[in-house]
């Protein structure tokens, strides 16, 4: 039984998992939203919220702690200069997860992870995005 074991393994070894989550948080900082599977989004949300908390504190020590996890100076700079101030008055819950349905290839439940301060429209259902194609009367496959 896995009672009281917080770490979600995500089918990876620890080094791979840590690098994947760090890259996901960096992509979230850079693009303001990412699309991934629900378990990965939930785990990345934990780390993204921790990084914003460090950015709100804003000291050199906290900047070095964020850099130790993220490994990308540009992401840390944007985190501390923009996102820390953007979420300055908020006590927590800096990200939201929007479920968008199943992935076509393996039916994995997909989600969008985005910052709560940004207003980005959720995509329509996958069926609504498909354009209906019609073939001309004389055209063959």
Secondary structure in CASP SS format (residue, H / E / C, confidence):
PFRMAT SS
TARGET T0000
AUTHOR 0000-0000-0000
METHOD secondary structure of the structure
MODEL  1
X C 1.00
X C 1.00
X C 1.00
X C 1.00
X C 1.00
X C 1.00
X C 1.00
X C 1.00
X C 1.00
X C 1.00
X C 1.00
X C 1.00
X C 1.00
X H 1.00
X H 1.00
X H 1.00
X H 1.00
X H 1.00
X H 1.00
X H 1.00
X H 1.00
X H 1.00
X H 1.00
X H 1.00
X H 1.00
X H 1.00
X H 1.00
X H 1.00
X H 1.00
X H 1.00
X H 1.00
X C 1.00
X E 1.00
X E 1.00
X E 1.00
X E 1.00
X E 1.00
X H 1.00
X H 1.00
X H 1.00
X H 1.00
X H 1.00
X H 1.00
X H 1.00
X H 1.00
X H 1.00
X H 1.00
X H 1.00
X H 1.00
X H 1.00
X H 1.00
X H 1.00
X H 1.00
X H 1.00
X H 1.00
X H 1.00
X H 1.00
X C 1.00
X C 1.00
X H 1.00
X H 1.00
X H 1.00
X H 1.00
X H 1.00
X H 1.00
X H 1.00
X H 1.00
X H 1.00
X H 1.00
X H 1.00
X C 1.00
X C 1.00
X H 1.00
X H 1.00
X H 1.00
X H 1.00
X H 1.00
X H 1.00
X H 1.00
X H 1.00
X H 1.00
X H 1.00
X H 1.00
X H 1.00
X H 1.00
X H 1.00
X C 1.00
X C 1.00
X C 1.00
X C 1.00
X C 1.00
X C 1.00
X C 1.00
X C 1.00
X E 1.00
X E 1.00
X E 1.00
X E 1.00
X E 1.00
X E 1.00
X E 1.00
X E 1.00
X C 1.00
X C 1.00
X C 1.00
X C 1.00
X C 1.00
X C 1.00
X E 1.00
X E 1.00
X E 1.00
X E 1.00
X E 1.00
X E 1.00
X E 1.00
X C 1.00
X C 1.00
X C 1.00
X C 1.00
X C 1.00
X C 1.00
X C 1.00
X C 1.00
X C 1.00
X C 1.00
X H 1.00
X H 1.00
X H 1.00
X H 1.00
X C 1.00
X C 1.00
X C 1.00
X C 1.00
X C 1.00
X C 1.00
X C 1.00
X C 1.00
X C 1.00
X C 1.00
X C 1.00
X C 1.00
END
